């Protein structure tokens, strides 16, 4: 998977399927969409309070995702 370049896409698919378990119910409910481009996670939300919370806790969210996957999947989180 690593050599073929499919690993990041497989991580994105798995993250989308398990987003509620990884991020929590509240974040999952109010995120519009998200994309994993390499190791950069871009999250879209229309809720200003959630956007602010995600901006303040993006390092923790990346750490939680990496811990959940058991490897370094996300190095940066961008919130839009």
C-alpha positions in Angstrom: 0.0 0.0 0.0 2.8 2.4 0.9 4.7 1.9 -2.3 1.6 2.1 -4.5 0.6 5.5 -3.0 -2.8 4.2 -1.9 -2.1 4.5 1.8 -3.2 8.1 2.3 -6.4 7.5 0.3 -7.2 4.4 2.4 -6.6 6.4 5.6 -9.0 9.0 4.4 -11.7 6.4 3.6 -11.2 4.8 7.0 -11.3 8.2 8.7 -14.6 9.1 7.0 -16.1 5.8 8.0 -15.0 6.1 11.7 -15.1 9.9 12.1 -17.7 9.8 14.9 -15.5 7.4 17.0 -12.4 9.4 16.3 -13.7 13.0 16.7 -16.7 12.5 18.9 -20.4 12.8 18.3 -20.6 16.6 18.5 -17.8 17.3 16.1 -19.0 14.6 13.7 -22.5 16.1 13.8 -21.5 19.6 12.9 -18.6 19.0 10.4 -19.8 19.5 6.9 -17.0 17.6 5.2 -13.3 16.9 5.5 -10.4 15.8 3.3 -7.1 14.1 4.1 -4.6 15.3 1.5 -1.4 13.4 2.3 -1.1 14.1 6.0 -3.0 17.4 6.0 -6.6 17.2 7.3 -8.9 19.9 6.1 -12.2 20.2 8.1 -15.2 22.2 6.9 -17.9 23.4 9.3 -20.5 26.2 9.3 -20.7 26.4 13.1 -18.5 29.3 14.3 -18.2 28.0 17.9 -17.1 24.6 16.6 -14.6 26.2 14.2 -13.1 28.1 17.1 -12.9 25.0 19.3 -11.3 23.0 16.4 -8.7 25.8 15.8 -7.7 25.8 19.5 -7.6 22.0 19.7 -6.2 21.0 16.3 -3.0 19.6 17.8 -5.0 17.4 20.2 -7.3 16.3 17.4 -4.3 15.3 15.2 -2.8 13.4 18.2 -6.2 11.6 18.8 -6.4 10.6 15.1 -2.8 9.3 15.1 -3.3 7.4 18.3 -6.6 5.9 16.9 -4.8 4.7 13.8 -1.6 3.7 15.6 0.6 5.6 13.2 1.3 9.2 12.0 -1.7 9.9 9.7 -2.2 13.6 10.4 0.5 16.2 10.8 -1.6 19.3 10.3 -5.3 20.3 10.8 -6.8 23.1 8.8 -10.3 24.3 9.7 -12.5 26.2 7.2 
